[in-house]
């Protein structure tokens, strides 16, 4: 028995509506997944600076960072480097063995040969007098199952007080800082197999 054209049209409309609703639900779920599981959120909860000296083109430093990482994100490793006035003076790669990583401590200690120009030295002397240094931290988290060659870089703009500086009031100590995404390609985003700090 041949179906009435009106019945066929109604069934076609119902199928179209089901397809539209299903596609919308999938799109909403995909956007929710990207927002909650692919967005990297990092916070520097504490920073301790016990040495920050520049003598005869040699930079001596001792900086410890406590970083809180957004949960529900799976990492293979995190590359990190510390910068002062656009000059890097330390780097580290953290490889996690956990299913997920919620926090980590990073220690940057040592000495680094770096030639600062006159303006940079003037700025260093100003910050030395105050006892608070402007330090940039750049992190490149390598998300598990991520095949994107352009990895997101996370930039942390920190104001870190020198712990031994006696003139810094307690209220001017380090304040927890949220890091921001700065999508740019950099050498620190490339994996260095020979410089792993393993976290269990």
C-alpha positions, 0 to 999 in steps of 0.5 A, spaced: 500 500 500 502 506 497 504 511 503 500 518 503 505 523 501 503 527 507 505 521 512 512 521 508 513 528 509 512 528 516 517 522 517 522 526 513 521 532 518 521 527 524 528 524 521 531 531 520 529 534 527 532 527 530 539 529 526 539 536 528 538 535 535 543 529 535 548 533 532 547 539 537 548 535 543 554 532 540 557 539 538 555 541 545 558 535 548 565 536 544 565 544 546 564 542 554 570 536 553 574 541 550 573 546 555 574 542 561 579 537 559 583 540 554 584 547 557 590 548 561 589 552 567 596 553 572 597 557 578 603 559 581 601 558 589 608 559 592 614 562 590 621 562 594 627 566 592 633 565 596 638 567 591 638 572 585 645 575 584 648 578 578 656 578 578 661 579 572 656 576 567 654 570 571 647 570 574 646 566 581 639 564 582 635 559 587 628 559 586 622 554 588 615 554 585 609 550 587 604 550 581 597 547 582 595 544 575 588 543 573 585 536 575 582 531 570 588 533 565 593 528 563 600 530 562 606 526 559 611 531 561 611 539 562 617 543 560 619 549 564 623 555 563 625 561 568 626 568 565 629 575 567 628 581 562 627 576 556 633 572 558 632 565 560 637 563 566 634 556 568 630 550 565 627 543 567 622 538 564 618 534 569 615 527 566 609 525 570 608 517 572 601 519 574 594 518 571 593 525 572 597 531 575 594 536 580 600 539 583 608 540 582 614 543 585 620 546 581 627 547 583 631 552 579 638 553 582 645 554 579 649 559 575 648 561 568 652 566 564 648 572 561 650 578 559 645 584 561 645 590 557 646 597 561 638 598 561 637 591 564 642 592 569 639 599 571 632 595 572 636 589 576 639 594 581 632 598 582 629 591 583 634 589 588 633 595 592 626 594 593 627 586 594 622 584 589 624 581 582 619 580 576 620 573 573 617 570 568 616 562 567 614 559 561 611 552 561 609 547 556 605 542 558 605 536 553 597 533 554 597 525 553 594 523 546 595 530 543 598 530 536 598 538 535 605 540 534 604 547 536 603 546 543 600 551 548 605 555 552 603 557 559 606 564 561 606 566 568 608 573 570 611 573 577 613 578 582 617 574 587 620 577 593 627 575 595 626 571 602 633 574 605 630 582 604 629 584 611 625 591 608 619 587 605 613 587 609 609 581 610 603 584 606 608 585 600 610 577 600 608 573 594 601 572 592 598 566 588 598 568 581 594 565 575 598 563 569 595 565 562 595 561 555 600 564 550 600 560 544 607 561 541 612 556 538 618 556 542 624 551 543 622 549 551 616 546 547 620 541 544 621 534 549 628 534 551 629 526 553 636 527 557 633 532 562 627 529 566 625 530 573 620 524 574 614 525 579 611 518 581 
